[in-house]
Amino acid sequence: MNIENLNNPGANAAMNNAASAGSVNTAPADDLLDFDDDPLSATGVSRKSLVIFFLIDTSGSMKGKKMGELNTVMEELIPEIRKVGEADTEVKVAVLTFSTDVKWMYSTPIPIEEFEWARLRASGVTSLGAALKELNARMSRNGFLNSPSLSFAPVIFLMTDGYPSDDYKAGLKELQANSWYKFGLKAALGIGSEANDNVLTEFTGSADTVVHAYSGGQLAQMIKIIAVTSSQIGSKSMTLSDDTSHELGEEDVFAAKQKLLGQQIQELVGNAETDDVPFDTGW
């Protein structure tokens, strides 16, 4: 499986304050990085693939209004994600739920044009560690990222309302060795007053890509902000200006994408008309 490579020492196209402008410059489509040492696997295929992974807590503490409101906003979100990307980008969605058991909503990522949200129910405990291990197992060329087309690094969006009930650090350690996770865009949403932002920051690697919702109105806004913004950035190629004239690696560029995601999320959250509710009243 190929993934976009922005490591082109001859290309010094500048990002030029992309964070403040809210846009990302494009790079040539033939700049590629091969994670799987199979550079010919996608030869001649022009359309790129972007998989958006939603990791959703369906434990018992999500029961009631939290889960009802999350189901509603996800149903509303799908049409908005369909607008993301360009004609040469195929956007797919994969949903992994975790409570006592870990389950995929569908057995394979579904093209956004065909995706239908299946309403979720809440029960059980918060097995985040098991979910991270399952994500690691499926987020591979032999699993959910086996598209024959060129692939952008995935978008990974975690939502939870409580502290993990299992050894999440062991699951995260396994996942951190996964190249798709390493180069993917990661964001997280804490739901309600019991969600632990420190755990979420460990997952994303940056506090700027973690937000919190204390009411239904905030939940809807935060989900849409994160999902749409990360999908827009994830489906674009970008290059960096190199003021020091040293060779730019792919890690530099993907780190810049993650930084840009954090900047845009925080800017949009700051401008959002959030509910003036300090705690999860009504939840």
C-alpha positions as CSV (number, residue, x, y, z in Angstrom):
1,M,0.0,0.0,0.0
2,N,1.4,3.4,-1.0
3,I,0.8,6.5,1.1
4,E,1.4,10.1,0.0
5,N,5.0,11.1,0.2
6,L,5.8,14.8,0.7
7,N,9.5,14.2,1.0
8,N,10.7,15.9,-2.1
9,P,14.0,17.8,-1.5
10,G,13.6,19.6,-4.8
11,A,10.2,21.0,-4.0
12,N,10.3,24.0,-1.8
13,A,6.6,25.1,-2.2
14,A,5.8,26.9,0.9
15,M,2.9,26.2,3.2
16,N,2.8,30.0,3.6
17,N,0.8,30.4,6.8
18,A,-1.7,27.7,5.9
19,A,-3.0,27.6,9.5
20,S,-4.2,31.2,9.4
21,A,-5.5,30.9,5.9
22,G,-7.4,27.7,6.6
23,S,-6.0,26.0,3.5
24,V,-3.2,23.6,2.5
25,N,-1.1,23.8,-0.6
26,T,-1.1,20.8,-2.9
27,A,1.9,18.8,-3.9
28,P,2.4,16.7,-7.1
29,A,0.4,13.5,-6.9
30,D,3.4,11.4,-7.8
31,D,5.4,12.2,-4.7
32,L,4.9,8.9,-2.8
33,L,6.1,7.1,0.3
34,D,5.7,3.3,0.3
35,F,5.1,1.9,3.8
36,D,5.0,-1.7,2.5
37,D,7.9,-1.8,0.0
38,D,5.5,-2.4,-2.9
39,P,5.9,0.7,-5.1
40,L,4.3,-0.9,-8.1
41,S,1.1,-2.0,-6.4
42,A,-0.8,1.2,-7.3
43,T,0.9,2.1,-10.6
44,G,-1.5,3.7,-13.1
45,V,-4.2,4.4,-10.5
46,S,-4.9,8.1,-10.1
47,R,-7.6,8.2,-7.4
48,K,-6.4,8.4,-3.8
49,S,-8.2,6.8,-0.8
50,L,-8.7,8.3,2.6
51,V,-10.1,6.2,5.5
52,I,-11.6,8.0,8.5
53,F,-11.6,5.8,11.6
54,F,-14.2,6.7,14.3
55,L,-13.4,5.1,17.7
56,I,-16.5,5.5,19.9
57,D,-17.1,4.6,23.5
58,T,-20.4,2.7,23.9
59,S,-19.9,1.9,27.6
60,G,-22.8,2.1,30.1
61,S,-21.9,5.6,31.2
62,M,-22.8,6.8,27.6
63,K,-26.4,5.4,28.0
64,G,-29.3,7.9,27.6
65,K,-28.9,11.4,26.3
66,K,-25.2,11.1,25.5
67,M,-25.6,8.2,23.2
68,G,-28.8,9.6,21.7
69,E,-27.2,12.9,20.9
70,L,-24.1,11.2,19.5
71,N,-26.2,9.0,17.2
72,T,-28.1,12.1,16.0
73,V,-25.0,14.2,15.2
74,M,-23.3,11.3,13.4
75,E,-26.3,10.8,11.2
76,E,-26.1,14.6,10.4
77,L,-22.4,14.4,9.9
78,I,-22.2,11.9,7.1
79,P,-23.7,14.2,4.4
80,E,-21.1,16.8,5.4
81,I,-18.2,14.4,5.1
82,R,-19.4,13.5,1.6
83,K,-18.4,17.1,0.6
84,V,-14.9,16.6,1.8
85,G,-12.0,15.8,-0.5
86,E,-11.8,16.3,-4.3
87,A,-12.9,14.4,-7.3
88,D,-9.7,12.3,-7.2
89,T,-10.2,11.3,-3.5
90,E,-12.3,8.3,-2.4
91,V,-13.3,8.9,1.3
92,K,-14.2,5.8,3.3
93,V,-15.5,5.4,6.9
94,A,-14.8,2.7,9.5
95,V,-16.4,2.8,12.9
96,L,-15.0,0.9,15.9
97,T,-17.1,0.8,19.1
98,F,-15.8,-0.3,22.5
99,S,-17.5,-1.2,25.7
100,T,-17.1,-4.7,27.3
101,D,-16.6,-5.9,23.7
102,V,-14.9,-4.3,20.8
103,K,-17.0,-4.3,17.5
104,W,-16.8,-2.8,14.0
105,M,-20.0,-1.3,12.7
106,Y,-19.2,-2.8,9.3
107,S,-16.7,-5.6,8.4
108,T,-14.8,-3.2,6.0
109,P,-14.5,0.5,5.4
110,I,-17.5,1.8,3.5
111,P,-17.3,4.5,0.8
112,I,-18.9,7.7,2.2
113,E,-21.4,7.8,-0.7
114,E,-22.8,4.4,0.5
115,F,-22.3,4.7,4.2
116,E,-25.4,4.5,6.5
117,W,-25.1,5.2,10.2
118,A,-26.3,2.3,12.4
119,R,-27.6,3.7,15.7
120,L,-25.5,2.6,18.7
121,R,-26.5,1.4,22.1
122,A,-24.6,1.8,25.4
123,S,-23.7,-0.8,28.0
124,G,-20.7,-2.4,29.7
125,V,-17.3,-1.1,30.7
126,T,-14.7,1.0,28.8
127,S,-12.3,-1.3,27.1
128,L,-10.2,1.3,25.4
129,G,-7.0,-0.8,25.4
130,A,-8.7,-3.6,23.6
131,A,-10.0,-1.1,21.0
132,L,-6.5,0.3,20.4
133,K,-5.2,-3.3,19.9
134,E,-8.0,-4.0,17.4
135,L,-7.4,-0.8,15.5
136,N,-3.7,-1.7,15.3
137,A,-4.6,-5.2,13.9
138,R,-6.9,-3.8,11.2
139,M,-5.0,-0.7,10.3
140,S,-2.7,-2.4,7.9
141,R,-2.3,-3.3,4.2
142,N,-3.7,-6.7,5.0
143,G,-6.6,-5.3,6.8
144,F,-8.7,-2.1,6.4
145,L,-6.1,-0.2,4.3
146,N,-5.9,-2.6,1.4
147,S,-7.2,-0.2,-1.3
148,P,-5.6,-0.7,-4.7
149,S,-5.4,3.1,-5.0
150,L,-2.8,5.5,-3.6
151,S,-3.6,6.2,0.1
152,F,-3.5,9.3,2.3
153,A,-2.6,8.6,5.9
154,P,-5.8,7.9,7.8
155,V,-7.8,10.2,10.0
156,I,-8.4,8.7,13.5
157,F,-11.0,10.2,15.8
158,L,-11.5,9.0,19.3
159,M,-14.6,9.8,21.4
160,T,-15.1,8.7,25.1
161,D,-16.7,9.9,28.3
162,G,-14.7,8.1,31.0
163,Y,-11.4,6.6,32.1
164,P,-10.4,3.2,30.5
165,S,-11.3,0.1,32.5
166,D,-8.5,-1.9,31.0
167,D,-4.8,-1.5,30.3
168,Y,-5.0,1.2,27.6
169,K,-1.2,1.9,27.8
170,A,-0.4,-1.6,26.5
171,G,-2.9,-1.1,23.6
172,L,-1.5,2.3,22.9
173,K,2.1,1.0,22.9
174,E,1.2,-1.6,20.2
175,L,-0.6,1.0,18.2
176,Q,2.3,3.5,18.4
177,A,4.5,1.1,16.5
178,N,2.0,1.1,13.5
179,S,3.2,3.4,10.7
180,W,-0.3,4.3,9.7
181,Y,-1.1,5.5,13.2
182,K,2.3,7.3,13.3
183,F,1.5,9.3,10.2
184,G,-2.2,9.5,10.6
185,L,-4.1,12.6,11.7
186,K,-5.3,12.0,15.3
187,A,-8.0,13.9,17.3
188,A,-10.1,13.1,20.4
189,L,-13.2,14.4,22.1
190,G,-13.9,14.1,25.8
191,I,-17.7,13.8,26.5
192,G,-18.9,15.0,29.9
193,S,-17.1,15.8,33.1
194,E,-15.6,12.3,33.7
195,A,-13.6,12.1,30.5
196,N,-9.9,12.2,31.1
197,D,-8.1,14.7,28.8
198,N,-4.7,13.4,29.8
199,V,-5.5,10.0,28.4
200,L,-6.8,11.6,25.2
201,T,-3.7,13.7,24.8
202,E,-1.6,10.5,25.1
203,F,-3.6,9.1,22.2
204,T,-3.3,12.1,19.9
205,G,0.1,13.3,21.0
206,S,-1.0,16.9,21.3
207,A,-3.3,18.8,23.7
208,D,-4.4,21.0,20.8
209,T,-6.1,18.1,19.1
210,V,-8.2,17.3,22.2
211,V,-11.5,19.1,22.9
212,H,-14.2,18.6,25.5
213,A,-18.0,18.7,25.4
214,Y,-20.2,19.3,28.4
215,S,-23.6,19.4,26.8
216,G,-25.5,18.2,23.8
217,G,-25.0,21.4,21.8
218,Q,-21.3,21.3,22.4
219,L,-21.1,17.6,21.5
220,A,-22.7,18.3,18.1
221,Q,-20.4,21.3,17.4
222,M,-17.2,19.5,18.5
223,I,-17.8,16.3,16.5
224,K,-18.5,18.3,13.4
225,I,-15.5,20.6,13.9
226,I,-13.1,17.7,14.4
227,A,-14.4,15.4,11.8
228,V,-14.7,17.9,9.0
229,T,-11.5,19.7,9.7
230,S,-9.4,16.6,10.0
231,S,-10.9,15.1,6.9
232,Q,-10.2,18.3,4.9
233,I,-6.6,18.4,6.0
234,G,-6.1,14.6,5.7
235,S,-7.3,14.6,2.0
236,K,-4.9,17.3,0.9
237,S,-1.2,17.0,-0.1
238,M,1.1,19.6,1.3
239,T,4.7,20.7,1.2
240,L,6.9,22.6,3.6
241,S,9.2,25.6,3.0
242,D,12.7,24.7,3.9
243,D,14.5,27.8,5.3
244,T,17.6,25.8,6.3
245,S,17.9,24.0,2.9
246,H,18.2,20.6,4.5
247,E,16.4,17.6,3.2
248,L,12.8,17.4,4.4
249,G,11.6,14.0,5.6
250,E,8.0,12.7,5.6
251,E,7.9,13.0,9.4
252,D,8.4,16.7,9.1
253,V,5.4,17.1,6.8
254,F,3.0,14.8,8.7
255,A,4.0,16.6,12.0
256,A,3.1,19.8,10.2
257,K,-0.3,18.4,9.2
258,Q,-1.0,17.4,12.8
259,K,0.1,20.8,14.0
260,L,-2.1,22.5,11.5
261,L,-5.0,20.3,12.6
262,G,-4.5,21.4,16.2
263,Q,-4.3,25.1,15.2
264,Q,-7.5,24.9,13.1
265,I,-9.4,23.0,15.7
266,Q,-8.6,25.4,18.5
267,E,-9.4,28.4,16.3
268,L,-12.8,26.9,15.3
269,V,-13.6,25.9,18.8
270,G,-12.7,29.3,20.1
271,N,-15.1,30.9,17.5
272,A,-17.9,28.4,18.1
273,E,-21.0,29.4,19.9
274,T,-20.8,26.9,22.7
275,D,-23.4,26.3,25.4
276,D,-22.7,28.3,28.5
277,V,-22.9,25.1,30.7
278,P,-19.9,24.3,33.0
279,F,-20.8,20.6,33.5
280,D,-22.8,18.0,31.6
281,T,-26.2,19.1,33.0
282,G,-29.0,16.9,31.7
283,W,-26.6,14.0,30.9
